[in-house]
Amino acid sequence: MTAINVLVGLIVLATGVLTAWPWQARVCVAIVGVGLLGNALLAAREWSGSPRRGDRVSTRGDATVVGYDRVPAYAAAWGTGWLTLVAVLGTAFGVAAGSVGAALVLGVPFVLLLGLVLVDSLLALARGAEVVADRERLTVRSWATETGIAWDDVERVGLDLRHGRAVLAVTGYSGATSWTGRRLPHVWPRRPRPVPGRVEVDSRAVEPHAPWLLGVLQDWAADPARRSEIGTSQAERRLRQQA
């Protein structure tokens, strides 16, 4: 995928720069080329399956925090950003050239569709995504949802599959009242809903700490005495064992 994006991006960029087309068309084509080359950089990191690196562990007050990898959100913002720009420019150039009806009919749906996804991507980046553990409860803010549960209501912590991705699943007892879940503010109408009674962490998003986070969450859920390490340097050391 990286090689394809580089090859096609270079061809499209050269076409936009070197051809004798009207300057409006050349601008739009050149932006597509630049966008594809940017996709190649993100593809090399996101689509290759290469291991995530970096330290995502920190302490905030009395809580231990593990941040999500932000590259997927950057990739979504970049991809929808340049596509939205092309759609806006194409529509504007068509209107300026006198083809108002065709430009609006063909362009506006793409502007709206891509623009909504872009706004959601920017909102997600502004909020960030993270796992926050304090001594009372666990809270996970993903890119689209926020869920939380009290440690005393946790029945199981394990590794599950959801939509083809490995997740660290923290499941509450039946009838547990401390669980909370909500979809975060968004403009795209179809967004995932949290699963009642479950708090899920995308394991790939918290690499390289995922294996150690699973064990640490299991310890904190099973033994109230172990929760005394939450918000301390000891918790950070355990989560950084092989980082």
CORHUGI-V469578 format. One line per field, one symbol per residue. ss: DSSP state (~ for helix, > for strand, _ for the rest). psi: psi as a letter, one per 20 degrees, with the letter a starting at -180 (. if undefined). A space follows every 50 residues. Layout:
ss->???
psi->???
This chain:
ss->_~~~~~~~~~~~~~~~~~____~~~~~~~~~~~~~~~~~~~~~~~~____ ______>>>>__>>>>>___~~~~~~~~~~~~~~~~~~~~~~~~~~___~ ~~~~~~~~~~~~~~~~~~~~~~~~~~~__>>>>___>>>>>___>>>>>> ~~~>>>>>>>>>__>>>>>>>>_______>>>>______________>>> >>_~~~___~~~~~~~~~~~~~_~~~~~~___~~~~~~~____
psi->hgggggghggggghghhhrkrqhghhggghhgggghhhhgghhhggiijq qqrqojprpocjqppoqqpighhgggggghghgggggggggghgghiimg ghggghgghhggghhghgghghggghhrprpopaihrppooahirpqqqq hijphqpaprpokjqpqopoprqpjpiipqqqpqprhphoqqqqopiqpq pohhhjqjighhhghghgghhhohhiiiipjrhgggghijgj.
